[in-house]
């Protein structure tokens, strides 16, 4: 193996050099560094590198270094990645010391703004920690301080203040001084807040801050909004837009999606990843970890694979070693020039970080950080204070909401991995590659080798619809991947949906759902690989956060079953989680890499998207401004209420009755709807998890308690065509549906307003889509009427059959069904997809896309 | 130095100002009420008396200025937090000069004085709610975004969130702090809405004490050595129902202070003083 020399800048400014194999993963290097530092509580830290655009990125431990840095510059910086909200809970002094070093730099660089007095106070603790008690005749500190470069007018004053405060710390040990430093630093409002420049709906520069508690929105230095993690249902990005779906407030029935415009696709993705990681780290607890881990591991970088704070705390509590002795920086660093604030100067002045390059001295650090940098296009985003009110609702309240969320994925793909099933679902998932949908207009899709199989079949949409559905054999454990086809001949749009359903015999029988698979399952492999290039590629990644216990889901499921006509009683359980997983045939590893590549492409190609191809059909776009997005995304994140067609419901119900495990869901269900009109996009969306609400049917397994963020990348090609793969409903129905997209589905649903509406008006200028049940009804009507309103609605409902046990592995049959209804008002095309997936324990599924839909009240609404 | 954010409610000094005769006729007001100047002055004297005698604060009394009819409401002229004092730029043109004397007084106390010089900025201290952990700034007729930004610059340690004030004069016309982590809030819809926004914007959890009358929610909280929690609130004569609510605060030393006259010109309890925590002899 070839060996490469890595240079890592440590927090004290020194360089650590080590050799790694060229194909080593990030983890290897990180562990090497931690070993060098004698650091055990390492989960709070990470390595960064500079990408081609000179932006700082976190090195993904699970991926090869070489594939991330994309250059031959093997330079890294060791930094704090997750700032512990309460540093006093760290187990070891050495960990606190390293955190102090980071914070000194943060303060000096202005990344962590603080007042003069606080600055001086922190500096005084640094002095105490590094030099010990103040000496009446202070040779050292004085020298030290004099080296500091402070603002000219503050220099003297700051120096005096620091010395004065230093005197008061007499007798304090270095460890105590560090702790005091941290106790003060942690109270600063910007402590641990990772800022990302963005723009709001009016094109105004704002900053999005990701922290342990959630997402903060700043305008200049003012906090103008805040979205705590519990209020966020989904996080996603598309192109250079970043979206969060907000839990409806007490009084509201609508879920809203707030979008922000970032500078480019890269920054949107970066922000998304940071959010995913922070949410995972801080919000998930140990118990939930396993579940999460699965999701996380599924694949791509998109998930946080490390330990959560809860887990790392637990691990730290088990540390059993004498406190390691370590040398503080003062001795080594003092000679260096200090460019930062006093504190920094002591230890880190020398360090290099880019941030030091900034003017630490500027008073308005925040300014420097700020928004000015952003040069975005229009922003579709809105961060309105207005929304706040609604958001107030607590999770409990949310339960009441029925909102079902559906995501539309247009293109997609599926992944039928031929690979052998693994006994352990866990493993399976790990191995499984996240499905990626690929849309290719021009048919060029670059798939990674890893992708097991992608089938591209050319079909007319009609054909797609008509695609035969083979009944699922109960026995089939293997997933079948449907293939999406792009009709080369008819560029227009082809819908292909492939479903891979592992079905357990049991479930299968119950389900009795014919599975439709894109007929050309085989084709894919060749096709998929063919396209090396996709012209239009969009990647969306969405993370859904579930905070509801799964038990709820089960309940939900049951509900759904009944639901078609569900009695009010069931309503309570309203929250149903539906998860639709879409699997793409992409190797996990690949997936991550892909997005990036795609991203770049997408960016360049955005223009391309403007193509006429964007059919009016793409109704979704409500904002003219956002044509690009609209086209691409049409439905990407639309929330749709789920309305279950009666027919479907019954079938589902049967299955539903059985307990399902979430895990199964993940594996199994895949639905992809792709409406493509020659648009090729790759979207990787992560699936969301909807909340599952508590529920009602506690009886069922409530394995998952609240927050499980499920992350699944979904890729949906945008297109007019929706490929549906639903296996649930009767084959006949299915066939019909596809053909008659909108209508058929509608018809079925009819009794209840099935259609989900995206209320345009409210949404205008924002990409927010709000769907209310009530609205749904109305809208459905509209849809039927073919009101000129253009909206596309997609509903995906996944029912998870009850799983006997929470265990994913053992579960032979998990049934998942999803309906997706897409209606495009302009076109008046409604597509309904019903997918039932049975899980086979053995089946190997690669899920690239998972969509979790939670319909809380849907049923209720429907009934109404 | 106790460290950042320690000692919420601890004060050593108070700055107040006399009532000019012009207050009766010329002071800004949202109603048409007639002000009895004598009663107003008596009321204010009682207020100052409580601060000085009952609570033992060092009271700095600034002389009234007849050309500044609203000058008694010193709160609007400065925001003091820790050792930093921000001289505001009041939203009402007629009140701008009130800051001159205030600035002088604060400098005399050796505070780190910061001035709001931006001509596009306006800020009334009455729109600034400091909770001990963060600031909320009401965007009202008197306070704008720019003013809030400058405040955020002046107090970098703290989060500064903006809250729209749709009704009422100031943010603190319907709320105030009643203790660490305790927000006293009026029961009107605008007040409750504002509270919800504040709760959403905050990383911290606040308890709330809802009182029937909005203006009664304007109280002065202190945490003084040897006295513990102190709350200056409205009198039974003014808002009997609200007083009943305050009386449930068993841990607080409750001191009713009459505000019958000053309220006619939109003056609340907090309006009439600037409270300062000054370390001795620095």
Boltz contact constraints between the chains, C-beta under 6 A:
constraints:
  - contact:
      token1: [A, 113]
      token2: [B, 156]
      max_distance: 6.0
  - contact:
      token1: [A, 114]
      token2: [B, 156]
      max_distance: 6.0
  - contact:
      token1: [A, 114]
      token2: [B, 157]
      max_distance: 6.0
  - contact:
      token1: [A, 115]
      token2: [B, 156]
      max_distance: 6.0
  - contact:
      token1: [A, 115]
      token2: [B, 157]
      max_distance: 6.0
  - contact:
      token1: [A, 117]
      token2: [B, 83]
      max_distance: 6.0
  - contact:
      token1: [A, 118]
      token2: [B, 4]
      max_distance: 6.0
  - contact:
      token1: [A, 118]
      token2: [B, 157]
      max_distance: 6.0
  - contact:
      token1: [A, 184]
      token2: [B, 3]
      max_distance: 6.0
  - contact:
      token1: [A, 184]
      token2: [B, 4]
      max_distance: 6.0
  - contact:
      token1: [A, 187]
      token2: [B, 4]
      max_distance: 6.0
  - contact:
      token1: [A, 187]
      token2: [B, 5]
      max_distance: 6.0
  - contact:
      token1: [A, 188]
      token2: [B, 157]
      max_distance: 6.0
  - contact:
      token1: [A, 189]
      token2: [B, 158]
      max_distance: 6.0
  - contact:
      token1: [A, 189]
      token2: [B, 159]
      max_distance: 6.0
  - contact:
      token1: [A, 213]
      token2: [B, 203]
      max_distance: 6.0
  - contact:
      token1: [A, 220]
      token2: [B, 149]
      max_distance: 6.0
  - contact:
      token1: [A, 221]
      token2: [B, 149]
      max_distance: 6.0
  - contact:
      token1: [A, 221]
      token2: [B, 152]
      max_distance: 6.0
  - contact:
      token1: [A, 222]
      token2: [B, 148]
      max_distance: 6.0
  - contact:
      token1: [A, 222]
      token2: [B, 149]
      max_distance: 6.0
  - contact:
      token1: [A, 222]
      token2: [B, 152]
      max_distance: 6.0
  - contact:
      token1: [A, 222]
      token2: [B, 160]
      max_distance: 6.0
  - contact:
      token1: [A, 222]
      token2: [B, 162]
      max_distance: 6.0
  - contact:
      token1: [A, 223]
      token2: [B, 159]
      max_distance: 6.0
  - contact:
      token1: [A, 223]
      token2: [B, 161]
      max_distance: 6.0
  - contact:
      token1: [A, 223]
      token2: [B, 201]
      max_distance: 6.0
  - contact:
      token1: [A, 226]
      token2: [B, 200]
      max_distance: 6.0
  - contact:
      token1: [A, 226]
      token2: [B, 201]
      max_distance: 6.0
  - contact:
      token1: [A, 388]
      token2: [B, 197]
      max_distance: 6.0
  - contact:
      token1: [A, 388]
      token2: [B, 200]
      max_distance: 6.0
  - contact:
      token1: [A, 389]
      token2: [B, 196]
      max_distance: 6.0
  - contact:
      token1: [A, 391]
      token2: [B, 200]
      max_distance: 6.0
  - contact:
      token1: [A, 392]
      token2: [B, 196]
      max_distance: 6.0
